[in-house]
């Protein structure tokens, strides 16, 4: 059985190609538009990680 850390590590490996590509500023967008897009993307990723952790926490609670 995998631990929570192993699950998160495997998720990070699955997503890693995306993280290897730097976020590019589009020609037509201003600096503030770029910053808000980056922050939105980071918030979306954090929300996904939080949901995954909560799901794993729920299943861990049922096992014990």
PDBQT receptor file of N, H, CA, C and O in Angstrom, charges set to zero:
ATOM      1  N   UNK A   1       0.845  -1.195   0.000  1.00  0.00    +0.000 N 
ATOM      2  CA  UNK A   1       0.000   0.000   0.000  1.00  0.00    +0.000 C 
ATOM      3  C   UNK A   1       0.881   1.246   0.000  1.00  0.00    +0.000 C 
ATOM      4  O   UNK A   1       1.839   1.345   0.768  1.00  0.00    +0.000 OA
ATOM      5  N   UNK A   2       0.547   2.184  -0.862  1.00  0.00    +0.000 N 
ATOM      6  H   UNK A   2      -0.231   2.103  -1.486  1.00  0.00    +0.000 HD
ATOM      7  CA  UNK A   2       1.348   3.407  -0.961  1.00  0.00    +0.000 C 
ATOM      8  C   UNK A   2       1.028   4.361   0.176  1.00  0.00    +0.000 C 
ATOM      9  O   UNK A   2      -0.109   4.450   0.641  1.00  0.00    +0.000 OA
ATOM     10  N   UNK A   3       2.045   5.061   0.606  1.00  0.00    +0.000 N 
ATOM     11  H   UNK A   3       2.969   4.989   0.229  1.00  0.00    +0.000 HD
ATOM     12  CA  UNK A   3       1.809   6.113   1.595  1.00  0.00    +0.000 C 
ATOM     13  C   UNK A   3       1.329   7.363   0.872  1.00  0.00    +0.000 C 
ATOM     14  O   UNK A   3       1.396   7.449  -0.354  1.00  0.00    +0.000 OA
ATOM     15  N   UNK A   4       0.847   8.324   1.640  1.00  0.00    +0.000 N 
ATOM     16  H   UNK A   4       0.792   8.254   2.636  1.00  0.00    +0.000 HD
ATOM     17  CA  UNK A   4       0.363   9.577   1.045  1.00  0.00    +0.000 C 
ATOM     18  C   UNK A   4       1.484  10.280   0.294  1.00  0.00    +0.000 C 
ATOM     19  O   UNK A   4       1.263  10.830  -0.785  1.00  0.00    +0.000 OA
ATOM     20  N   UNK A   5       2.703  10.262   0.870  1.00  0.00    +0.000 N 
ATOM     21  H   UNK A   5       2.882   9.815   1.746  1.00  0.00    +0.000 HD
ATOM     22  CA  UNK A   5       3.835  10.930   0.222  1.00  0.00    +0.000 C 
ATOM     23  C   UNK A   5       4.138  10.274  -1.129  1.00  0.00    +0.000 C 
ATOM     24  O   UNK A   5       4.408  10.969  -2.108  1.00  0.00    +0.000 OA
ATOM     25  N   UNK A   6       4.094   8.947  -1.184  1.00  0.00    +0.000 N 
ATOM     26  H   UNK A   6       3.875   8.383  -0.388  1.00  0.00    +0.000 HD
ATOM     27  CA  UNK A   6       4.353   8.259  -2.450  1.00  0.00    +0.000 C 
ATOM     28  C   UNK A   6       3.291   8.611  -3.490  1.00  0.00    +0.000 C 
ATOM     29  O   UNK A   6       3.603   8.784  -4.668  1.00  0.00    +0.000 OA
ATOM     30  N   UNK A   7       2.045   8.714  -3.052  1.00  0.00    +0.000 N 
ATOM     31  H   UNK A   7       1.792   8.574  -2.094  1.00  0.00    +0.000 HD
ATOM     32  CA  UNK A   7       0.971   9.106  -3.977  1.00  0.00    +0.000 C 
ATOM     33  C   UNK A   7       1.226  10.488  -4.540  1.00  0.00    +0.000 C 
ATOM     34  O   UNK A   7       1.097  10.707  -5.745  1.00  0.00    +0.000 OA
ATOM     35  N   UNK A   8       1.590  11.429  -3.669  1.00  0.00    +0.000 N 
ATOM     36  H   UNK A   8       1.695  11.252  -2.690  1.00  0.00    +0.000 HD
ATOM     37  CA  UNK A   8       1.845  12.799  -4.120  1.00  0.00    +0.000 C 
ATOM     38  C   UNK A   8       3.065  12.827  -5.039  1.00  0.00    +0.000 C 
ATOM     39  O   UNK A   8       3.063  13.529  -6.050  1.00  0.00    +0.000 OA
ATOM     40  N   UNK A   9       4.117  12.057  -4.689  1.00  0.00    +0.000 N 
ATOM     41  H   UNK A   9       4.118  11.487  -3.868  1.00  0.00    +0.000 HD
ATOM     42  CA  UNK A   9       5.305  12.000  -5.542  1.00  0.00    +0.000 C 
ATOM     43  C   UNK A   9       4.959  11.462  -6.927  1.00  0.00    +0.000 C 
ATOM     44  O   UNK A   9       5.439  11.984  -7.933  1.00  0.00    +0.000 OA
ATOM     45  N   UNK A  10       4.127  10.418  -6.984  1.00  0.00    +0.000 N 
ATOM     46  H   UNK A  10       3.737   9.994  -6.167  1.00  0.00    +0.000 HD
ATOM     47  CA  UNK A  10       3.775   9.859  -8.288  1.00  0.00    +0.000 C 
ATOM     48  C   UNK A  10       2.939  10.854  -9.090  1.00  0.00    +0.000 C 
ATOM     49  O   UNK A  10       3.080  10.942 -10.310  1.00  0.00    +0.000 OA
ATOM     50  N   UNK A  11       2.068  11.603  -8.409  1.00  0.00    +0.000 N 
ATOM     51  H   UNK A  11       1.953  11.531  -7.418  1.00  0.00    +0.000 HD
ATOM     52  CA  UNK A  11       1.304  12.646  -9.108  1.00  0.00    +0.000 C 
ATOM     53  C   UNK A  11       2.242  13.708  -9.659  1.00  0.00    +0.000 C 
ATOM     54  O   UNK A  11       2.070  14.168 -10.787  1.00  0.00    +0.000 OA
ATOM     55  N   UNK A  12       3.238  14.101  -8.863  1.00  0.00    +0.000 N 
ATOM     56  H   UNK A  12       3.378  13.728  -7.945  1.00  0.00    +0.000 HD
ATOM     57  CA  UNK A  12       4.203  15.101  -9.322  1.00  0.00    +0.000 C 
ATOM     58  C   UNK A  12       4.960  14.595 -10.543  1.00  0.00    +0.000 C 
ATOM     59  O   UNK A  12       5.225  15.361 -11.470  1.00  0.00    +0.000 OA
ATOM     60  N   UNK A  13       5.310  13.305 -10.553  1.00  0.00    +0.000 N 
ATOM     61  H   UNK A  13       5.095  12.683  -9.800  1.00  0.00    +0.000 HD
ATOM     62  CA  UNK A  13       6.019  12.746 -11.707  1.00  0.00    +0.000 C 
ATOM     63  C   UNK A  13       5.123  12.767 -12.944  1.00  0.00    +0.000 C 
ATOM     64  O   UNK A  13       5.595  13.046 -14.046  1.00  0.00    +0.000 OA
ATOM     65  N   UNK A  14       3.839  12.475 -12.766  1.00  0.00    +0.000 N 
ATOM     66  H   UNK A  14       3.456  12.248 -11.871  1.00  0.00    +0.000 HD
ATOM     67  CA  UNK A  14       2.917  12.486 -13.904  1.00  0.00    +0.000 C 
ATOM     68  C   UNK A  14       2.795  13.886 -14.495  1.00  0.00    +0.000 C 
ATOM     69  O   UNK A  14       2.640  14.041 -15.706  1.00  0.00    +0.000 OA
ATOM     70  N   UNK A  15       2.864  14.897 -13.646  1.00  0.00    +0.000 N 
ATOM     71  H   UNK A  15       2.990  14.771 -12.662  1.00  0.00    +0.000 HD
ATOM     72  CA  UNK A  15       2.691  16.276 -14.100  1.00  0.00    +0.000 C 
ATOM     73  C   UNK A  15       4.006  16.925 -14.510  1.00  0.00    +0.000 C 
ATOM     74  O   UNK A  15       3.999  18.020 -15.073  1.00  0.00    +0.000 OA
ATOM     75  N   UNK A  16       5.130  16.275 -14.239  1.00  0.00    +0.000 N 
ATOM     76  H   UNK A  16       5.136  15.386 -13.782  1.00  0.00    +0.000 HD
ATOM     77  CA  UNK A  16       6.423  16.936 -14.389  1.00  0.00    +0.000 C 
ATOM     78  C   UNK A  16       6.697  17.520 -15.777  1.00  0.00    +0.000 C 
ATOM     79  O   UNK A  16       7.274  18.605 -15.844  1.00  0.00    +0.000 OA
ATOM     80  N   UNK A  17       6.326  16.879 -16.884  1.00  0.00    +0.000 N 
ATOM     81  H   UNK A  17       5.857  15.997 -16.829  1.00  0.00    +0.000 HD
ATOM     82  CA  UNK A  17       6.638  17.512 -18.179  1.00  0.00    +0.000 C 
ATOM     83  C   UNK A  17       6.044  18.908 -18.296  1.00  0.00    +0.000 C 
ATOM     84  O   UNK A  17       6.637  19.787 -18.922  1.00  0.00    +0.000 OA
ATOM     85  N   UNK A  18       4.892  19.113 -17.706  1.00  0.00    +0.000 N 
ATOM     86  H   UNK A  18       4.410  18.399 -17.197  1.00  0.00    +0.000 HD
ATOM     87  CA  UNK A  18       4.265  20.433 -17.753  1.00  0.00    +0.000 C 
ATOM     88  C   UNK A  18       5.086  21.447 -16.967  1.00  0.00    +0.000 C 
ATOM     89  O   UNK A  18       5.213  22.601 -17.377  1.00  0.00    +0.000 OA
ATOM     90  N   UNK A  19       5.647  21.013 -15.830  1.00  0.00    +0.000 N 
ATOM     91  H   UNK A  19       5.545  20.076 -15.497  1.00  0.00    +0.000 HD
ATOM     92  CA  UNK A  19       6.423  21.931 -15.006  1.00  0.00    +0.000 C 
ATOM     93  C   UNK A  19       7.781  22.241 -15.627  1.00  0.00    +0.000 C 
ATOM     94  O   UNK A  19       8.399  23.256 -15.307  1.00  0.00    +0.000 OA
ATOM     95  N   UNK A  20       8.241  21.369 -16.509  1.00  0.00    +0.000 N 
ATOM     96  H   UNK A  20       7.739  20.544 -16.770  1.00  0.00    +0.000 HD
ATOM     97  CA  UNK A  20       9.531  21.606 -17.146  1.00  0.00    +0.000 C 
ATOM     98  C   UNK A  20       9.430  22.704 -18.202  1.00  0.00    +0.000 C 
ATOM     99  O   UNK A  20      10.440  23.293 -18.586  1.00  0.00    +0.000 OA
ATOM    100  N   UNK A  21       8.215  22.980 -18.670  1.00  0.00    +0.000 N 
ATOM    101  H   UNK A  21       7.394  22.502 -18.357  1.00  0.00    +0.000 HD
ATOM    102  CA  UNK A  21       8.032  24.040 -19.661  1.00  0.00    +0.000 C 
ATOM    103  C   UNK A  21       7.783  25.355 -18.936  1.00  0.00    +0.000 C 
ATOM    104  O   UNK A  21       6.788  25.478 -18.222  1.00  0.00    +0.000 OA
ATOM    105  N   UNK A  22       8.657  26.334 -19.099  1.00  0.00    +0.000 N 
ATOM    106  H   UNK A  22       9.466  26.234 -19.679  1.00  0.00    +0.000 HD
ATOM    107  CA  UNK A  22       8.426  27.608 -18.422  1.00  0.00    +0.000 C 
ATOM    108  C   UNK A  22       7.170  28.282 -18.962  1.00  0.00    +0.000 C 
ATOM    109  O   UNK A  22       6.816  28.118 -20.129  1.00  0.00    +0.000 OA
ATOM    110  N   UNK A  23       6.514  29.029 -18.111  1.00  0.00    +0.000 N 
ATOM    111  H   UNK A  23       6.802  29.163 -17.163  1.00  0.00    +0.000 HD
ATOM    112  CA  UNK A  23       5.319  29.758 -18.537  1.00  0.00    +0.000 C 
ATOM    113  C   UNK A  23       5.773  30.943 -19.379  1.00  0.00    +0.000 C 
ATOM    114  O   UNK A  23       6.559  31.779 -18.932  1.00  0.00    +0.000 OA
ATOM    115  N   UNK A  24       5.269  31.000 -20.595  1.00  0.00    +0.000 N 
ATOM    116  H   UNK A  24       4.630  30.321 -20.958  1.00  0.00    +0.000 HD
ATOM    117  CA  UNK A  24       5.683  32.056 -21.513  1.00  0.00    +0.000 C 
ATOM    118  C   UNK A  24       4.703  33.222 -21.456  1.00  0.00    +0.000 C 
ATOM    119  O   UNK A  24       3.490  33.028 -21.383  1.00  0.00    +0.000 OA
ATOM    120  N   UNK A  25       5.241  34.417 -21.489  1.00  0.00    +0.000 N 
ATOM    121  H   UNK A  25       6.227  34.574 -21.548  1.00  0.00    +0.000 HD
ATOM    122  CA  UNK A  25       4.396  35.615 -21.576  1.00  0.00    +0.000 C 
ATOM    123  C   UNK A  25       3.983  35.770 -23.038  1.00  0.00    +0.000 C 
ATOM    124  O   UNK A  25       4.826  35.810 -23.934  1.00  0.00    +0.000 OA
ATOM    125  N   UNK A  26       2.686  35.854 -23.258  1.00  0.00    +0.000 N 
ATOM    126  H   UNK A  26       2.002  35.822 -22.530  1.00  0.00    +0.000 HD
ATOM    127  CA  UNK A  26       2.197  36.010 -24.626  1.00  0.00    +0.000 C 
ATOM    128  C   UNK A  26       2.453  37.428 -25.106  1.00  0.00    +0.000 C 
ATOM    129  O   UNK A  26       2.416  38.384 -24.332  1.00  0.00    +0.000 OA
ATOM    130  N   UNK A  27       2.716  37.539 -26.403  1.00  0.00    +0.000 N 
ATOM    131  H   UNK A  27       2.746  36.762 -27.032  1.00  0.00    +0.000 HD
ATOM    132  CA  UNK A  27       3.034  38.849 -27.000  1.00  0.00    +0.000 C 
ATOM    133  C   UNK A  27       1.955  39.889 -26.733  1.00  0.00    +0.000 C 
ATOM    134  O   UNK A  27       2.254  41.048 -26.444  1.00  0.00    +0.000 OA
ATOM    135  N   UNK A  28       0.685  39.461 -26.834  1.00  0.00    +0.000 N 
ATOM    136  H   UNK A  28       0.443  38.520 -27.069  1.00  0.00    +0.000 HD
ATOM    137  CA  UNK A  28      -0.411  40.430 -26.783  1.00  0.00    +0.000 C 
ATOM    138  C   UNK A  28      -0.853  40.783 -25.367  1.00  0.00    +0.000 C 
ATOM    139  O   UNK A  28      -1.686  41.672 -25.190  1.00  0.00    +0.000 OA
ATOM    140  N   UNK A  29      -0.312  40.104 -24.355  1.00  0.00    +0.000 N 
ATOM    141  H   UNK A  29       0.365  39.381 -24.499  1.00  0.00    +0.000 HD
ATOM    142  CA  UNK A  29      -0.800  40.389 -23.002  1.00  0.00    +0.000 C 
ATOM    143  C   UNK A  29       0.147  41.293 -22.219  1.00  0.00    +0.000 C 
ATOM    144  O   UNK A  29       1.363  41.254 -22.405  1.00  0.00    +0.000 OA
ATOM    145  N   UNK A  30      -0.426  42.094 -21.354  1.00  0.00    +0.000 N 
ATOM    146  H   UNK A  30      -1.414  42.126 -21.202  1.00  0.00    +0.000 HD
ATOM    147  CA  UNK A  30       0.377  42.994 -20.524  1.00  0.00    +0.000 C 
ATOM    148  C   UNK A  30       0.974  42.212 -19.356  1.00  0.00    +0.000 C 
ATOM    149  O   UNK A  30       0.609  41.060 -19.120  1.00  0.00    +0.000 OA
ATOM    150  N   UNK A  31       1.882  42.838 -18.639  1.00  0.00    +0.000 N 
ATOM    151  H   UNK A  31       2.179  43.774 -18.831  1.00  0.00    +0.000 HD
ATOM    152  CA  UNK A  31       2.509  42.186 -17.489  1.00  0.00    +0.000 C 
ATOM    153  C   UNK A  31       1.479  41.809 -16.431  1.00  0.00    +0.000 C 
ATOM    154  O   UNK A  31       1.569  40.736 -15.835  1.00  0.00    +0.000 OA
ATOM    155  N   UNK A  32       0.514  42.668 -16.196  1.00  0.00    +0.000 N 
ATOM    156  H   UNK A  32       0.440  43.540 -16.680  1.00  0.00    +0.000 HD
ATOM    157  CA  UNK A  32      -0.491  42.360 -15.172  1.00  0.00    +0.000 C 
ATOM    158  C   UNK A  32      -1.392  41.205 -15.611  1.00  0.00    +0.000 C 
ATOM    159  O   UNK A  32      -1.800  40.391 -14.782  1.00  0.00    +0.000 OA
ATOM    160  N   UNK A  33      -1.705  41.128 -16.902  1.00  0.00    +0.000 N 
ATOM    161  H   UNK A  33      -1.374  41.789 -17.575  1.00  0.00    +0.000 HD
ATOM    162  CA  UNK A  33      -2.498  39.995 -17.399  1.00  0.00    +0.000 C 
ATOM    163  C   UNK A  33      -1.712  38.699 -17.250  1.00  0.00    +0.000 C 
ATOM    164  O   UNK A  33      -2.262  37.669 -16.860  1.00  0.00    +0.000 OA
ATOM    165  N   UNK A  34      -0.422  38.758 -17.564  1.00  0.00    +0.000 N 
ATOM    166  H   UNK A  34       0.025  39.595 -17.881  1.00  0.00    +0.000 HD
ATOM    167  CA  UNK A  34       0.434  37.590 -17.428  1.00  0.00    +0.000 C 
ATOM    168  C   UNK A  34       0.494  37.150 -15.970  1.00  0.00    +0.000 C 
ATOM    169  O   UNK A  34       0.353  35.963 -15.676  1.00  0.00    +0.000 OA
ATOM    170  N   UNK A  35       0.704  38.099 -15.051  1.00  0.00    +0.000 N 
ATOM    171  H   UNK A  35       0.819  39.064 -15.290  1.00  0.00    +0.000 HD
ATOM    172  CA  UNK A  35       0.801  37.773 -13.625  1.00  0.00    +0.000 C 
ATOM    173  C   UNK A  35      -0.502  37.158 -13.121  1.00  0.00    +0.000 C 
ATOM    174  O   UNK A  35      -0.477  36.182 -12.371  1.00  0.00    +0.000 OA
ATOM    175  N   UNK A  36      -1.626  37.713 -13.524  1.00  0.00    +0.000 N 
ATOM    176  H   UNK A  36      -1.646  38.506 -14.133  1.00  0.00    +0.000 HD
ATOM    177  CA  UNK A  36      -2.901  37.170 -13.047  1.00  0.00    +0.000 C 
ATOM    178  C   UNK A  36      -3.134  35.770 -13.617  1.00  0.00    +0.000 C 
ATOM    179  O   UNK A  36      -3.702  34.915 -12.937  1.00  0.00    +0.000 OA
ATOM    180  N   UNK A  37      -2.705  35.528 -14.854  1.00  0.00    +0.000 N 
ATOM    181  H   UNK A  37      -2.244  36.223 -15.407  1.00  0.00    +0.000 HD
ATOM    182  CA  UNK A  37      -2.851  34.188 -15.444  1.00  0.00    +0.000 C 
ATOM    183  C   UNK A  37      -1.990  33.174 -14.694  1.00  0.00    +0.000 C 
ATOM    184  O   UNK A  37      -2.438  32.064 -14.405  1.00  0.00    +0.000 OA
ATOM    185  N   UNK A  38      -0.754  33.558 -14.380  1.00  0.00    +0.000 N 
ATOM    186  H   UNK A  38      -0.390  34.460 -14.614  1.00  0.00    +0.000 HD
ATOM    187  CA  UNK A  38       0.145  32.667 -13.641  1.00  0.00    +0.000 C 
ATOM    188  C   UNK A  38      -0.437  32.356 -12.260  1.00  0.00    +0.000 C 
ATOM    189  O   UNK A  38      -0.440  31.203 -11.831  1.00  0.00    +0.000 OA
ATOM    190  N   UNK A  39      -0.927  33.384 -11.569  1.00  0.00    +0.000 N 
ATOM    191  H   UNK A  39      -0.925  34.321 -11.918  1.00  0.00    +0.000 HD
ATOM    192  CA  UNK A  39      -1.490  33.172 -10.230  1.00  0.00    +0.000 C 
ATOM    193  C   UNK A  39      -2.739  32.300 -10.285  1.00  0.00    +0.000 C 
ATOM    194  O   UNK A  39      -2.939  31.451  -9.416  1.00  0.00    +0.000 OA
ATOM    195  N   UNK A  40      -3.580  32.499 -11.300  1.00  0.00    +0.000 N 
ATOM    196  H   UNK A  40      -3.418  33.188 -12.006  1.00  0.00    +0.000 HD
ATOM    197  CA  UNK A  40      -4.771  31.654 -11.458  1.00  0.00    +0.000 C 
ATOM    198  C   UNK A  40      -4.366  30.203 -11.659  1.00  0.00    +0.000 C 
ATOM    199  O   UNK A  40      -4.954  29.298 -11.067  1.00  0.00    +0.000 OA
ATOM    200  N   UNK A  41      -3.350  29.984 -12.503  1.00  0.00    +0.000 N 
ATOM    201  H   UNK A  41      -2.872  30.719 -12.984  1.00  0.00    +0.000 HD
ATOM    202  CA  UNK A  41      -2.877  28.633 -12.774  1.00  0.00    +0.000 C 
ATOM    203  C   UNK A  41      -2.334  27.983 -11.502  1.00  0.00    +0.000 C 
ATOM    204  O   UNK A  41      -2.620  26.818 -11.225  1.00  0.00    +0.000 OA
ATOM    205  N   UNK A  42      -1.548  28.742 -10.727  1.00  0.00    +0.000 N 
ATOM    206  H   UNK A  42      -1.316  29.688 -10.952  1.00  0.00    +0.000 HD
ATOM    207  CA  UNK A  42      -0.994  28.212  -9.476  1.00  0.00    +0.000 C 
ATOM    208  C   UNK A  42      -2.121  27.877  -8.495  1.00  0.00    +0.000 C 
ATOM    209  O   UNK A  42      -2.063  26.853  -7.814  1.00  0.00    +0.000 OA
ATOM    210  N   UNK A  43      -3.135  28.725  -8.421  1.00  0.00    +0.000 N 
ATOM    211  H   UNK A  43      -3.182  29.557  -8.974  1.00  0.00    +0.000 HD
ATOM    212  CA  UNK A  43      -4.265  28.479  -7.520  1.00  0.00    +0.000 C 
ATOM    213  C   UNK A  43      -5.022  27.223  -7.946  1.00  0.00    +0.000 C 
ATOM    214  O   UNK A  43      -5.448  26.434  -7.103  1.00  0.00    +0.000 OA
ATOM    215  N   UNK A  44      -5.186  27.041  -9.255  1.00  0.00    +0.000 N 
ATOM    216  H   UNK A  44      -4.840  27.682  -9.940  1.00  0.00    +0.000 HD
ATOM    217  CA  UNK A  44      -5.873  25.858  -9.767  1.00  0.00    +0.000 C 
ATOM    218  C   UNK A  44      -5.105  24.592  -9.384  1.00  0.00    +0.000 C 
ATOM    219  O   UNK A  44      -5.703  23.607  -8.952  1.00  0.00    +0.000 OA
ATOM    220  N   UNK A  45      -3.767  24.621  -9.546  1.00  0.00    +0.000 N 
ATOM    221  H   UNK A  45      -3.281  25.421  -9.898  1.00  0.00    +0.000 HD
ATOM    222  CA  UNK A  45      -2.949  23.464  -9.190  1.00  0.00    +0.000 C 
ATOM    223  C   UNK A  45      -3.032  23.178  -7.694  1.00  0.00    +0.000 C 
ATOM    224  O   UNK A  45      -3.135  22.018  -7.294  1.00  0.00    +0.000 OA
ATOM    225  N   UNK A  46      -2.989  24.218  -6.864  1.00  0.00    +0.000 N 
ATOM    226  H   UNK A  46      -2.905  25.160  -7.189  1.00  0.00    +0.000 HD
ATOM    227  CA  UNK A  46      -3.073  24.038  -5.412  1.00  0.00    +0.000 C 
ATOM    228  C   UNK A  46      -4.424  23.428  -5.034  1.00  0.00    +0.000 C 
ATOM    229  O   UNK A  46      -4.498  22.569  -4.155  1.00  0.00    +0.000 OA
ATOM    230  N   UNK A  47      -5.482  23.871  -5.695  1.00  0.00    +0.000 N 
ATOM    231  H   UNK A  47      -5.421  24.569  -6.409  1.00  0.00    +0.000 HD
ATOM    232  CA  UNK A  47      -6.818  23.344  -5.415  1.00  0.00    +0.000 C 
ATOM    233  C   UNK A  47      -6.881  21.858  -5.765  1.00  0.00    +0.000 C 
ATOM    234  O   UNK A  47      -7.446  21.069  -5.008  1.00  0.00    +0.000 OA
ATOM    235  N   UNK A  48      -6.306  21.470  -6.906  1.00  0.00    +0.000 N 
ATOM    236  H   UNK A  48      -5.847  22.111  -7.522  1.00  0.00    +0.000 HD
ATOM    237  CA  UNK A  48      -6.295  20.060  -7.300  1.00  0.00    +0.000 C 
ATOM    238  C   UNK A  48      -5.539  19.224  -6.278  1.00  0.00    +0.000 C 
ATOM    239  O   UNK A  48      -6.000  18.154  -5.881  1.00  0.00    +0.000 OA
ATOM    240  N   UNK A  49      -4.360  19.721  -5.845  1.00  0.00    +0.000 N 
ATOM    241  H   UNK A  49      -3.985  20.590  -6.167  1.00  0.00    +0.000 HD
ATOM    242  CA  UNK A  49      -3.576  18.982  -4.848  1.00  0.00    +0.000 C 
ATOM    243  C   UNK A  49      -4.346  18.838  -3.542  1.00  0.00    +0.000 C 
ATOM    244  O   UNK A  49      -4.320  17.777  -2.919  1.00  0.00    +0.000 OA
ATOM    245  N   UNK A  50      -5.035  19.905  -3.122  1.00  0.00    +0.000 N 
ATOM    246  H   UNK A  50      -5.057  20.767  -3.628  1.00  0.00    +0.000 HD
ATOM    247  CA  UNK A  50      -5.817  19.874  -1.883  1.00  0.00    +0.000 C 
ATOM    248  C   UNK A  50      -6.943  18.846  -2.007  1.00  0.00    +0.000 C 
ATOM    249  O   UNK A  50      -7.197  18.095  -1.065  1.00  0.00    +0.000 OA
ATOM    250  N   UNK A  51      -7.622  18.803  -3.160  1.00  0.00    +0.000 N 
ATOM    251  H   UNK A  51      -7.416  19.412  -3.926  1.00  0.00    +0.000 HD
ATOM    252  CA  UNK A  51      -8.705  17.840  -3.363  1.00  0.00    +0.000 C 
ATOM    253  C   UNK A  51      -8.170  16.414  -3.316  1.00  0.00    +0.000 C 
ATOM    254  O   UNK A  51      -8.804  15.533  -2.734  1.00  0.00    +0.000 OA
ATOM    255  N   UNK A  52      -7.015  16.181  -3.921  1.00  0.00    +0.000 N 
ATOM    256  H   UNK A  52      -6.500  16.897  -4.394  1.00  0.00    +0.000 HD
ATOM    257  CA  UNK A  52      -6.416  14.846  -3.911  1.00  0.00    +0.000 C 
ATOM    258  C   UNK A  52      -6.079  14.435  -2.483  1.00  0.00    +0.000 C 
ATOM    259  O   UNK A  52      -6.349  13.307  -2.073  1.00  0.00    +0.000 OA
ATOM    260  N   UNK A  53      -5.482  15.365  -1.725  1.00  0.00    +0.000 N 
ATOM    261  H   UNK A  53      -5.262  16.282  -2.058  1.00  0.00    +0.000 HD
ATOM    262  CA  UNK A  53      -5.140  15.064  -0.328  1.00  0.00    +0.000 C 
ATOM    263  C   UNK A  53      -6.383  14.760   0.491  1.00  0.00    +0.000 C 
ATOM    264  O   UNK A  53      -6.368  13.846   1.317  1.00  0.00    +0.000 OA
ATOM    265  N   UNK A  54      -7.467  15.514   0.277  1.00  0.00    +0.000 N 
ATOM    266  H   UNK A  54      -7.479  16.256  -0.394  1.00  0.00    +0.000 HD
ATOM    267  CA  UNK A  54      -8.705  15.281   1.016  1.00  0.00    +0.000 C 
ATOM    268  C   UNK A  54      -9.289  13.916   0.665  1.00  0.00    +0.000 C 
ATOM    269  O   UNK A  54      -9.772  13.205   1.547  1.00  0.00    +0.000 OA
ATOM    270  N   UNK A  55      -9.250  13.544  -0.607  1.00  0.00    +0.000 N 
ATOM    271  H   UNK A  55      -8.857  14.121  -1.324  1.00  0.00    +0.000 HD
ATOM    272  CA  UNK A  55      -9.756  12.234  -1.016  1.00  0.00    +0.000 C 
ATOM    273  C   UNK A  55      -8.933  11.127  -0.374  1.00  0.00    +0.000 C 
ATOM    274  O   UNK A  55      -9.485  10.132   0.096  1.00  0.00    +0.000 OA
ATOM    275  N   UNK A  56      -7.610  11.296  -0.354  1.00  0.00    +0.000 N 
ATOM    276  H   UNK A  56      -7.162  12.104  -0.736  1.00  0.00    +0.000 HD
ATOM    277  CA  UNK A  56      -6.747  10.295   0.260  1.00  0.00    +0.000 C 
ATOM    278  C   UNK A  56      -6.990  10.244   1.764  1.00  0.00    +0.000 C 
ATOM    279  O   UNK A  56      -6.979   9.165   2.356  1.00  0.00    +0.000 OA
ATOM    280  N   UNK A  57      -7.207  11.386   2.378  1.00  0.00    +0.000 N 
ATOM    281  H   UNK A  57      -7.216  12.263   1.897  1.00  0.00    +0.000 HD
ATOM    282  CA  UNK A  57      -7.490  11.441   3.810  1.00  0.00    +0.000 C 
ATOM    283  C   UNK A  57      -8.786  10.716   4.129  1.00  0.00    +0.000 C 
ATOM    284  O   UNK A  57      -8.872  10.008   5.132  1.00  0.00    +0.000 OA
ATOM    285  N   UNK A  58      -9.800  10.889   3.278  1.00  0.00    +0.000 N 
ATOM    286  H   UNK A  58      -9.730  11.464   2.463  1.00  0.00    +0.000 HD
ATOM    287  CA  UNK A  58     -11.073  10.208   3.486  1.00  0.00    +0.000 C 
ATOM    288  C   UNK A  58     -10.891   8.698   3.398  1.00  0.00    +0.000 C 
ATOM    289  O   UNK A  58     -11.424   7.963   4.229  1.00  0.00    +0.000 OA
ATOM    290  N   UNK A  59     -10.150   8.231   2.409  1.00  0.00    +0.000 N 
ATOM    291  H   UNK A  59      -9.717   8.828   1.734  1.00  0.00    +0.000 HD
ATOM    292  CA  UNK A  59      -9.962   6.789   2.263  1.00  0.00    +0.000 C 
ATOM    293  C   UNK A  59      -9.100   6.235   3.397  1.00  0.00    +0.000 C 
ATOM    294  O   UNK A  59      -9.320   5.110   3.846  1.00  0.00    +0.000 OA
ATOM    295  N   UNK A  60      -8.115   7.018   3.868  1.00  0.00    +0.000 N 
ATOM    296  H   UNK A  60      -7.936   7.932   3.503  1.00  0.00    +0.000 HD
ATOM    297  CA  UNK A  60      -7.292   6.575   4.993  1.00  0.00    +0.000 C 
ATOM    298  C   UNK A  60      -8.152   6.430   6.241  1.00  0.00    +0.000 C 
ATOM    299  O   UNK A  60      -7.977   5.481   7.006  1.00  0.00    +0.000 OA
ATOM    300  N   UNK A  61      -9.067   7.346   6.453  1.00  0.00    +0.000 N 
ATOM    301  H   UNK A  61      -9.210   8.117   5.832  1.00  0.00    +0.000 HD
ATOM    302  CA  UNK A  61      -9.934   7.306   7.623  1.00  0.00    +0.000 C 
ATOM    303  C   UNK A  61     -10.837   6.084   7.620  1.00  0.00    +0.000 C 
ATOM    304  O   UNK A  61     -11.142   5.539   8.681  1.00  0.00    +0.000 OA
ATOM    305  N   UNK A  62     -11.269   5.645   6.442  1.00  0.00    +0.000 N 
ATOM    306  H   UNK A  62     -11.021   6.087   5.580  1.00  0.00    +0.000 HD
ATOM    307  CA  UNK A  62     -12.142   4.483   6.351  1.00  0.00    +0.000 C 
ATOM    308  C   UNK A  62     -11.375   3.191   6.595  1.00  0.00    +0.000 C 
ATOM    309  O   UNK A  62     -11.940   2.224   7.105  1.00  0.00    +0.000 OA
ATOM    310  N   UNK A  63     -10.103   3.162   6.240  1.00  0.00    +0.000 N 
ATOM    311  H   UNK A  63      -9.644   3.948   5.826  1.00  0.00    +0.000 HD
ATOM    312  CA  UNK A  63      -9.305   1.952   6.403  1.00  0.00    +0.000 C 
ATOM    313  C   UNK A  63      -9.076   1.616   7.871  1.00  0.00    +0.000 C 
ATOM    314  O   UNK A  63      -9.106   0.444   8.248  1.00  0.00    +0.000 OA
ATOM    315  N   UNK A  64      -8.851   2.620   8.696  1.00  0.00    +0.000 N 
ATOM    316  H   UNK A  64      -8.826   3.572   8.389  1.00  0.00    +0.000 HD
ATOM    317  CA  UNK A  64      -8.487   2.347  10.088  1.00  0.00    +0.000 C 
ATOM    318  C   UNK A  64      -9.684   2.115  10.986  1.00  0.00    +0.000 C 
ATOM    319  O   UNK A  64      -9.521   1.875  12.182  1.00  0.00    +0.000 OA
TER     320      UNK A  64
